[in-house]
Amino acid sequence: MQVRINKRGWSTLRNLASDRDMPLEALMVEALNDVLLKHGQPPIVERRTGERGTEGRDEE
């Protein structure tokens, strides 16, 4: 997933991740799950593991 944001927002998010001693990707997963919860959906977003393009193959 790619998201284009302004430099100030990018810098602030990068600093927040650094302050929390976590990768930016983990911070984004947390944010996406917060959006799902806000809209009454289960927080099912997880960091991807394994090879690119293999996610979701054994799910359904």
Secondary structure by P-SEA (a helix, b strand, c coil): cbbbbcaaaaaaaaaaaaaacccaaaaaaaaaaaaaaaaccccccccccccccccccccc
